[in-house]
Amino acid sequence: MTGKVVEVQNEVLSIMDTTLRDGEQTSGVSFTDTEKLSVAKVLLESVGVDRIEIASARVSEGEFEAARRIMAWAAERGHLGRVEILGFVDGKISLDWINRAGGKVINLLCKGSYKHVTQQLRKTPEEHIADIQKSIDYAEELGIAVNVYLEDWSNGMRSSRDYVHFMISRLKEMNIQRIMLPDTLGILDPDETYDFCKEMIESFPDVKFDFHAHNDYDLAIANVFHAIKAGMRCVHTTVNGLGERAGNAPLSSVIATIKDHLHMQTRVNESMLNRISKLVESFSGIRIPTNKPLIGEFVFTQCSGIHADGDNKNNLYFNDLLPERFGRVRSYALGKTSGKANIKANLEEMGIDLDPEALKKVTNRIIDLGDKKETVTAEDLPYIVADVLQESLEQKIHINNYALSHAMGLKPSATVSIDISGKNYEASASGDGQYDAFMNALKNIYKRLKKPFPKLLDYSVTIPPGGKTDALVESVIIWELDREFKTRGLDPDQTAAAIKATVRMLNLLEHRAEFEKA
């Protein structure tokens, strides 16, 4: 069993985020130079991590341009010492690349296990140390600071502990700022992590160590926790847990664990974690799982009616992970496990007040829909209420017809005829796609009418497996107008499904305006 958590009041842990280097090694992920610059700015200035690793030397011209732009910005803002680039023990090649990009810190990739140095490099430990010294000497000439990664350190500790001690005892005599200890293949468990990190700290008390976890066994967060318990004072993260294979330790989870379980501090602004997560999700194309701790869509959503009831009485189902800490809000889901408390909470937010009998009828209808696996959202509530109470919610907005065209070499265009409260309006527009053209035509109509039109935040399409071309497509669109809300459309045609979701959105706005007036 590992040791107790040592609570050190006011001690600040350092965070090195490697989303733009190790995170980009996620299969299928490639950031543009503009995207990298945007993420770097948010990480350093809004989120407040201590250091970032942004690139690997020698990879590509695109990688070089991204590094050059980030370094130019970092020089203007005084952040050059906080921006690092992975480099290799390759004589002058990596260092010249970094120097041309304007970099001032290299993370030199060295071998942390005897197997790697003898079988991959085909060198002796002494030869490897000599090569490292040459790189460090050249870095000094260029004015570049050096950190060292001991690649495969965790396997080294398992199978060649003497080699690891030999390497660190030699490296600590060189001009190196930090020695970084990666669990490169994600093999460690929490007990091993604690023991190995403790051994490093006790054997080399004057060395500044970092710990770098991988998540192959889904133990990255647990291993970071135990590394810090052992005395590590800098850990590596990636936004959304991106990274090679199963990824790295997620930034958001690491920050919450440090604060709530280790009772220690970081310089990270918790309220910005959701923003950086969404930004990286957009740029990477890797969707955040809905149940991903802290940043998933549903993690601050209570589904059980018992939970909503307890929250209403005295926040009985709250924990320390309050959504407001992370720039988010709590919500109550609607489905077959919903109770009256869930539904009442949603209705109250919309300004709808029902008597107990009506509330019971609405609750039963939602449970029935949930049993049929139908998705129920807060935006469906006015329709369900009206249906249950046998009041007709008039569809105030209808699409009379629309024409979409897309010809090779020409921008897509749309002509729309729409009925709003019995009056007909028409408009035409072009766009980057057929749906974009349709939306631009709608916006033209709403602009003429001086009616508010929401911002489209996200657009996802779900196609059932099997590959049938006539299968129903579900389009889910997230909008924002004062608050976020979601609508769905179903149709064999993807664009038609999106248009149905859009018409549903327009009608929701009309009815919401009526509720607000009432």
C-alpha positions as CSV (number, residue, x, y, z in Angstrom):
1,M,0.0,0.0,0.0
2,T,1.3,3.4,-0.9
3,G,1.8,6.2,1.6
4,K,-0.7,8.8,2.8
5,V,-1.5,12.0,1.0
6,V,0.7,14.7,2.4
7,E,-1.2,17.9,2.5
8,V,1.1,20.9,1.9
9,Q,-0.9,24.1,2.2
10,N,-0.2,26.8,-0.4
11,E,2.2,24.5,-2.4
12,V,1.8,25.1,-6.1
13,L,2.2,22.2,-8.6
14,S,3.4,22.9,-12.1
15,I,1.5,21.7,-15.2
16,M,3.2,21.1,-18.5
17,D,0.6,20.5,-21.3
18,T,1.6,18.6,-24.4
19,T,-1.6,18.7,-26.4
20,L,0.2,20.3,-29.3
21,R,2.9,17.7,-29.4
22,D,1.9,14.4,-27.8
23,G,-1.8,15.2,-28.3
24,E,-1.3,15.6,-32.0
25,Q,0.1,12.1,-32.1
26,T,-3.5,10.9,-31.7
27,S,-4.5,8.9,-34.8
28,G,-6.1,11.2,-37.4
29,V,-5.3,14.5,-35.6
30,S,-3.3,17.2,-37.3
31,F,-3.5,20.8,-36.3
32,T,-2.9,23.7,-38.7
33,D,-0.4,26.4,-37.7
34,T,-3.3,28.8,-37.0
35,E,-5.0,26.2,-34.8
36,K,-1.8,25.5,-32.9
37,L,-1.3,29.2,-32.3
38,S,-4.9,29.7,-31.0
39,V,-4.6,26.7,-28.6
40,A,-1.2,27.9,-27.4
41,K,-2.5,31.4,-26.6
42,V,-5.5,30.0,-24.6
43,L,-3.4,27.5,-22.7
44,L,-0.8,30.0,-21.6
45,E,-2.8,33.1,-21.1
46,S,-6.4,32.1,-20.3
47,V,-6.1,28.6,-18.8
48,G,-2.7,29.4,-17.2
49,V,-0.7,26.2,-17.5
50,D,3.0,26.7,-16.6
51,R,4.5,25.3,-19.8
52,I,3.5,23.9,-23.2
53,E,5.1,21.5,-25.6
54,I,4.2,22.5,-29.1
55,A,6.0,20.4,-31.7
56,S,8.5,17.8,-32.6
57,A,11.6,18.9,-34.5
58,R,12.1,17.8,-38.1
59,V,8.5,16.6,-38.7
60,S,7.4,18.8,-41.5
61,E,7.3,22.3,-43.0
62,G,3.8,22.8,-41.5
63,E,5.2,21.9,-38.1
64,F,8.0,24.3,-38.5
65,E,5.7,27.2,-39.5
66,A,3.4,26.5,-36.5
67,A,6.4,26.5,-34.2
68,R,7.8,29.7,-35.8
69,R,4.4,31.5,-35.4
70,I,4.0,30.4,-31.8
71,M,7.6,31.4,-30.9
72,A,7.1,34.9,-32.5
73,W,4.0,35.4,-30.4
74,A,5.7,34.0,-27.3
75,A,8.6,36.4,-27.7
76,E,6.2,39.4,-27.9
77,R,4.3,38.2,-24.8
78,G,7.4,37.2,-22.7
79,H,6.6,33.5,-22.8
80,L,9.6,32.0,-24.6
81,G,10.8,30.1,-21.5
82,R,7.4,28.4,-21.2
83,V,7.3,27.0,-24.8
84,E,9.1,23.8,-25.5
85,I,9.8,21.6,-28.5
86,L,10.7,17.9,-28.6
87,G,14.1,17.2,-30.2
88,F,16.3,14.3,-30.7
89,V,19.9,13.2,-30.0
90,D,20.9,13.8,-33.6
91,G,23.9,16.0,-33.5
92,K,22.9,19.5,-34.6
93,I,19.9,18.7,-36.7
94,S,17.1,19.1,-34.1
95,L,18.7,22.0,-32.4
96,D,19.2,23.9,-35.7
97,W,15.6,23.3,-36.5
98,I,14.5,24.7,-33.1
99,N,16.8,27.6,-33.3
100,R,15.5,28.6,-36.8
101,A,12.0,28.5,-35.4
102,G,13.0,30.8,-32.5
103,G,12.7,28.2,-29.8
104,K,14.5,28.5,-26.5
105,V,13.8,25.2,-24.8
106,I,14.4,21.7,-26.2
107,N,13.0,18.5,-24.6
108,L,15.7,16.1,-25.6
109,L,14.4,12.6,-26.2
110,C,16.9,10.2,-24.6
111,K,16.6,6.5,-23.7
112,G,15.3,5.5,-20.3
113,S,15.7,1.7,-20.6
114,Y,18.6,-0.5,-21.4
115,K,16.6,-2.4,-24.0
116,H,15.9,0.8,-25.9
117,V,19.5,2.1,-25.9
118,T,21.0,-1.2,-26.9
119,Q,18.4,-2.5,-29.3
120,Q,17.0,0.7,-30.9
121,L,20.1,2.9,-30.9
122,R,22.5,-0.1,-30.9
123,K,24.8,1.8,-28.5
124,T,26.3,1.4,-25.1
125,P,25.0,3.6,-22.2
126,E,28.4,5.4,-22.2
127,E,28.1,6.1,-26.0
128,H,24.6,7.4,-25.5
129,I,25.7,9.7,-22.7
130,A,28.5,11.0,-24.9
131,D,26.1,11.8,-27.7
132,I,23.7,13.6,-25.2
133,Q,26.6,15.7,-23.9
134,K,27.4,16.9,-27.5
135,S,23.8,17.9,-28.0
136,I,23.8,19.8,-24.7
137,D,27.1,21.6,-25.5
138,Y,25.6,22.7,-28.8
139,A,22.4,23.8,-27.1
140,E,24.5,26.0,-24.8
141,E,26.2,27.6,-27.9
142,L,22.7,28.5,-29.3
143,G,21.3,29.7,-25.9
144,I,18.7,26.9,-25.8
145,A,17.8,25.4,-22.4
146,V,17.6,21.6,-22.2
147,N,15.1,19.3,-20.5
148,V,15.5,15.5,-21.0
149,Y,12.9,12.9,-21.6
150,L,13.9,9.4,-20.4
151,E,11.8,7.5,-23.0
152,D,10.6,4.1,-21.7
153,W,11.6,5.0,-18.2
154,S,8.8,2.9,-16.7
155,N,10.1,-0.3,-18.4
156,G,13.6,0.8,-17.5
157,M,12.6,0.8,-13.8
158,R,11.1,-2.6,-14.2
159,S,13.9,-4.4,-16.1
160,S,17.0,-2.2,-15.9
161,R,17.0,-0.2,-12.7
162,D,20.8,0.1,-12.7
163,Y,20.7,1.7,-16.1
164,V,18.2,4.3,-15.1
165,H,20.3,5.2,-12.0
166,F,23.4,5.4,-14.2
167,M,21.7,7.7,-16.7
168,I,20.3,10.1,-14.1
169,S,23.6,10.2,-12.1
170,R,25.4,11.3,-15.3
171,L,22.6,13.6,-16.6
172,K,22.4,15.5,-13.3
173,E,26.0,16.6,-13.8
174,M,25.1,18.2,-17.1
175,N,23.5,21.6,-17.8
176,I,19.9,20.2,-17.7
177,Q,16.9,22.0,-16.2
178,R,14.5,19.0,-15.8
179,I,14.5,15.3,-16.2
180,M,11.1,14.0,-17.4
181,L,10.0,10.5,-16.5
182,P,7.5,9.1,-19.0
183,D,5.4,5.9,-18.6
184,T,5.8,5.7,-22.4
185,L,3.8,2.6,-23.0
186,G,1.3,3.2,-20.2
187,I,2.3,0.1,-18.3
188,L,2.4,1.3,-14.7
189,D,-0.1,0.8,-11.9
190,P,-0.5,3.3,-9.0
191,D,1.6,1.4,-6.6
192,E,4.5,1.0,-9.0
193,T,4.2,4.7,-9.9
194,Y,4.4,5.7,-6.3
195,D,7.4,3.4,-5.6
196,F,9.4,4.3,-8.7
197,C,8.8,8.1,-8.3
198,K,9.7,7.9,-4.7
199,E,12.9,6.1,-5.5
200,M,13.9,8.8,-8.0
201,I,13.2,11.7,-5.6
202,E,15.0,10.0,-2.7
203,S,18.0,8.9,-4.8
204,F,18.4,12.3,-6.6
205,P,16.9,15.0,-4.3
206,D,18.5,17.8,-6.2
207,V,17.0,16.9,-9.6
208,K,13.8,18.5,-10.8
209,F,11.6,15.7,-12.1
210,D,8.4,15.7,-14.3
211,F,6.0,12.7,-14.5
212,H,4.4,11.9,-17.9
213,A,1.5,9.4,-17.8
214,H,-0.2,7.4,-20.6
215,N,-3.6,5.9,-20.3
216,D,-3.4,2.4,-21.8
217,Y,-4.9,0.7,-18.7
218,D,-7.1,3.7,-18.0
219,L,-4.9,4.5,-15.0
220,A,-3.3,7.8,-16.1
221,I,-5.1,9.9,-13.6
222,A,-4.5,7.4,-10.8
223,N,-0.8,7.3,-11.7
224,V,-0.6,11.1,-11.7
225,F,-2.2,11.1,-8.3
226,H,0.3,8.7,-6.9
227,A,3.3,10.4,-8.6
228,I,2.3,13.6,-6.8
229,K,1.8,11.7,-3.5
230,A,5.4,10.4,-4.0
231,G,6.7,13.9,-4.3
232,M,6.6,14.8,-8.0
233,R,5.9,18.5,-8.4
234,C,5.3,18.8,-12.1
235,V,3.0,16.5,-14.2
236,H,2.2,16.5,-17.9
237,T,-1.3,16.6,-19.4
238,T,-3.2,17.0,-22.6
239,V,-6.5,18.6,-23.3
240,N,-9.3,16.0,-23.5
241,G,-6.7,13.3,-22.8
242,L,-5.5,13.3,-26.4
243,G,-2.3,11.4,-27.2
244,E,-0.7,8.3,-28.6
245,R,-2.9,5.1,-28.5
246,A,-5.2,5.5,-25.4
247,G,-4.0,9.1,-24.8
248,N,-2.5,11.0,-21.8
249,A,-3.8,12.3,-18.5
250,P,-6.6,14.8,-19.2
251,L,-5.8,18.3,-18.1
252,S,-9.3,18.9,-16.6
253,S,-9.2,15.7,-14.5
254,V,-5.7,16.4,-13.3
255,I,-6.6,19.9,-12.1
256,A,-9.7,18.7,-10.2
257,T,-7.8,15.8,-8.6
258,I,-5.0,18.0,-7.4
259,K,-7.3,20.5,-5.8
260,D,-10.0,18.2,-4.3
261,H,-8.0,15.1,-3.4
262,L,-4.5,16.3,-2.8
263,H,-5.5,19.7,-1.4
264,M,-2.8,21.4,-3.4
265,Q,-2.8,24.3,-5.8
266,T,-2.0,25.0,-9.5
267,R,-2.0,28.2,-11.5
268,V,-4.7,26.9,-13.8
269,N,-7.9,28.8,-14.1
270,E,-10.6,26.1,-13.7
271,S,-13.3,28.2,-15.2
272,M,-11.5,28.1,-18.6
273,L,-11.2,24.3,-18.8
274,N,-14.4,23.8,-20.6
275,R,-13.5,26.5,-23.2
276,I,-10.1,24.9,-24.0
277,S,-11.8,21.5,-24.2
278,K,-14.3,22.7,-26.7
279,L,-11.7,24.5,-28.7
280,V,-9.5,21.4,-29.0
281,E,-12.5,19.2,-29.7
282,S,-13.3,21.5,-32.7
283,F,-9.8,21.6,-34.0
284,S,-8.9,17.9,-33.5
285,G,-12.2,16.5,-34.8
286,I,-12.2,14.1,-31.8
287,R,-15.5,14.2,-30.0
288,I,-15.5,14.4,-26.3
289,P,-17.4,11.4,-24.9
290,T,-20.6,12.5,-23.3
291,N,-19.7,10.9,-20.0
292,K,-16.1,12.2,-19.9
293,P,-15.5,13.6,-16.4
294,L,-15.8,17.4,-16.1
295,I,-16.0,18.1,-19.8
296,G,-18.5,15.6,-21.2
297,E,-22.0,16.8,-22.2
298,F,-23.9,14.8,-19.6
299,V,-21.5,14.8,-16.6
300,F,-23.5,17.7,-14.9
301,T,-26.8,16.2,-15.8
302,Q,-28.9,14.4,-13.2
303,C,-31.1,11.7,-14.7
304,S,-32.7,10.2,-11.6
305,G,-35.8,11.9,-10.2
306,I,-34.5,11.0,-6.7
307,H,-31.4,13.1,-7.4
308,A,-33.4,16.1,-8.6
309,D,-35.6,15.8,-5.5
310,G,-32.6,15.7,-3.2
311,D,-31.0,18.7,-4.9
312,N,-34.2,20.6,-4.6
313,K,-34.4,19.9,-0.8
314,N,-30.8,20.7,0.2
315,N,-28.4,19.9,-2.7
316,L,-28.2,16.4,-1.3
317,Y,-26.7,15.0,-4.6
318,F,-24.0,17.7,-5.1
319,N,-20.3,16.9,-4.7
320,D,-17.3,19.2,-4.8
321,L,-17.3,19.2,-8.6
322,L,-19.7,22.0,-9.0
323,P,-20.3,22.8,-12.6
324,E,-19.9,26.5,-12.1
325,R,-16.2,25.9,-11.2
326,F,-15.6,24.8,-14.8
327,G,-17.8,27.3,-16.6
328,R,-20.8,25.0,-16.8
329,V,-24.3,24.6,-15.4
330,R,-26.2,21.7,-13.9
331,S,-29.2,20.3,-15.7
332,Y,-31.9,17.6,-15.2
333,A,-32.4,15.0,-17.9
334,L,-35.8,13.9,-19.2
335,G,-36.5,10.2,-19.7
336,K,-37.9,7.1,-18.1
337,T,-35.9,7.5,-14.9
338,S,-37.2,11.1,-14.5
339,G,-39.4,11.9,-11.6
340,K,-41.6,14.9,-11.1
341,A,-38.6,16.9,-9.6
342,N,-36.6,16.6,-12.8
343,I,-39.5,17.7,-14.9
344,K,-40.5,20.5,-12.5
345,A,-36.9,21.9,-12.6
346,N,-37.0,22.1,-16.4
347,L,-40.4,23.6,-16.5
348,E,-39.5,26.2,-13.9
349,E,-36.5,27.2,-15.9
350,M,-38.8,27.8,-18.9
351,G,-41.3,29.8,-16.8
352,I,-44.1,27.1,-17.0
353,D,-46.1,26.4,-13.9
354,L,-48.3,23.3,-13.7
355,D,-50.7,22.1,-11.1
356,P,-49.9,18.7,-9.5
357,E,-52.3,16.7,-11.6
358,A,-51.0,18.2,-14.9
359,L,-47.4,17.6,-13.7
360,K,-48.2,14.0,-13.0
361,K,-49.6,13.6,-16.6
362,V,-46.6,15.2,-18.2
363,T,-44.3,13.0,-16.1
364,N,-46.1,9.8,-17.2
365,R,-45.9,10.9,-20.8
366,I,-42.1,11.4,-20.6
367,I,-41.6,8.0,-18.9
368,D,-43.7,6.4,-21.7
369,L,-41.5,8.1,-24.4
370,G,-38.4,7.0,-22.6
371,D,-39.6,3.4,-22.5
372,K,-39.8,3.6,-26.3
373,K,-36.2,4.8,-26.4
374,E,-37.3,8.2,-27.7
375,T,-35.1,11.1,-26.9
376,V,-36.8,13.9,-24.8
377,T,-35.1,17.3,-24.4
378,A,-36.1,20.4,-22.5
379,E,-37.1,21.9,-25.8
380,D,-39.7,19.2,-26.3
381,L,-41.5,20.1,-23.0
382,P,-43.9,22.8,-24.4
383,Y,-45.1,20.4,-27.0
384,I,-45.6,17.6,-24.5
385,V,-47.3,19.9,-22.1
386,A,-49.7,21.1,-24.8
387,D,-50.4,17.6,-26.0
388,V,-51.0,16.2,-22.5
389,L,-53.3,19.1,-21.7
390,Q,-55.0,18.7,-25.0
391,E,-54.1,22.2,-26.1
392,S,-52.9,22.6,-29.6
393,L,-49.5,24.2,-29.9
394,E,-50.0,25.9,-33.2
395,Q,-47.0,25.6,-35.6
396,K,-46.6,29.3,-36.3
397,I,-43.8,28.8,-38.8
398,H,-44.0,26.6,-41.9
399,I,-41.6,26.1,-44.8
400,N,-43.9,26.4,-47.9
401,N,-41.1,25.2,-50.2
402,Y,-37.5,25.6,-50.9
403,A,-35.1,25.0,-53.8
404,L,-31.5,24.0,-53.3
405,S,-28.9,23.9,-56.1
406,H,-25.3,22.8,-56.3
407,A,-23.5,22.9,-59.6
408,M,-19.8,22.2,-60.1
409,G,-17.7,25.3,-60.1
410,L,-20.6,27.5,-58.6
411,K,-21.5,28.3,-55.0
412,P,-24.5,26.4,-53.7
413,S,-27.7,28.6,-53.6
414,A,-31.1,28.4,-52.0
415,T,-34.5,30.0,-52.4
416,V,-36.8,29.7,-49.4
417,S,-40.5,30.4,-49.1
418,I,-41.6,30.6,-45.4
419,D,-44.9,31.2,-43.7
420,I,-44.7,33.1,-40.4
421,S,-48.1,33.5,-38.5
422,G,-50.0,33.4,-41.8
423,K,-47.7,35.8,-43.8
424,N,-45.5,34.6,-46.6
425,Y,-41.9,35.6,-47.0
426,E,-39.3,34.7,-49.6
427,A,-35.5,35.1,-49.9
428,S,-32.6,33.7,-51.9
429,A,-28.9,33.4,-50.8
430,S,-25.7,31.5,-51.6
431,G,-23.5,29.7,-49.1
432,D,-20.6,27.3,-48.6
433,G,-23.0,24.4,-48.8
434,Q,-26.6,23.8,-49.5
435,Y,-27.6,24.0,-45.8
436,D,-25.5,27.1,-45.3
437,A,-27.3,28.7,-48.3
438,F,-30.6,27.8,-46.8
439,M,-29.6,29.3,-43.5
440,N,-28.4,32.5,-45.2
441,A,-31.8,32.9,-46.9
442,L,-33.6,32.5,-43.6
443,K,-31.3,35.0,-41.9
444,N,-32.2,37.5,-44.7
445,I,-35.9,37.1,-43.9
446,Y,-35.3,37.5,-40.2
447,K,-33.1,40.5,-40.7
448,R,-35.9,42.2,-42.7
449,L,-38.4,41.4,-39.9
450,K,-35.9,42.5,-37.2
451,K,-36.4,39.2,-35.4
452,P,-33.6,37.6,-33.4
453,F,-31.9,34.6,-35.0
454,P,-29.8,32.2,-32.9
455,K,-26.1,31.3,-33.4
456,L,-25.4,27.8,-34.6
457,L,-22.9,26.3,-32.2
458,D,-22.7,22.7,-33.3
459,Y,-24.1,20.4,-36.0
460,S,-23.8,16.6,-35.8
461,V,-25.2,13.9,-38.0
462,T,-25.9,10.3,-37.0
463,I,-26.3,7.7,-39.7
464,P,-27.3,4.2,-38.5
465,P,-24.8,1.4,-39.2
466,G,-25.2,-0.9,-42.1
467,G,-24.6,1.5,-45.0
468,K,-28.2,1.6,-46.4
469,T,-28.6,4.8,-48.5
470,D,-32.3,5.1,-47.6
471,A,-31.8,4.9,-43.9
472,L,-33.1,7.8,-41.7
473,V,-30.5,10.4,-40.8
474,E,-30.7,12.3,-37.5
475,S,-29.3,15.8,-37.5
476,V,-28.8,17.4,-34.1
477,I,-28.1,21.1,-33.9
478,I,-27.1,23.1,-30.9
479,W,-28.1,26.8,-30.9
480,E,-27.5,29.8,-28.7
481,L,-29.8,32.7,-28.1
482,D,-29.4,33.9,-24.4
483,R,-28.9,30.2,-23.6
484,E,-28.0,27.0,-25.4
485,F,-30.7,24.6,-26.7
486,K,-30.8,21.7,-29.0
487,T,-33.2,20.5,-31.8
488,R,-33.3,17.4,-33.9
489,G,-34.5,16.5,-37.4
490,L,-35.1,13.1,-39.0
491,D,-35.1,12.4,-42.7
492,P,-33.4,10.1,-45.2
493,D,-31.8,13.2,-46.7
494,Q,-29.1,14.8,-44.5
495,T,-29.9,18.4,-45.6
496,A,-33.7,17.8,-45.2
497,A,-33.1,16.5,-41.6
498,A,-31.1,19.6,-40.8
499,I,-33.9,21.8,-42.2
500,K,-36.5,20.0,-40.1
501,A,-34.3,20.7,-37.0
502,T,-34.1,24.3,-38.0
503,V,-37.8,24.7,-38.4
504,R,-38.3,23.2,-35.0
505,M,-35.9,25.7,-33.6
506,L,-37.8,28.6,-35.2
507,N,-41.1,27.4,-33.7
508,L,-39.5,26.9,-30.3
509,L,-38.4,30.6,-30.4
510,E,-41.9,31.7,-31.3
511,H,-43.4,29.8,-28.4
512,R,-40.7,30.8,-26.0
513,A,-41.4,34.4,-26.8
514,E,-45.1,33.7,-26.0
515,F,-44.3,32.1,-22.7
516,E,-42.0,35.1,-21.8
517,K,-44.8,37.5,-22.6
518,A,-47.3,35.6,-20.5
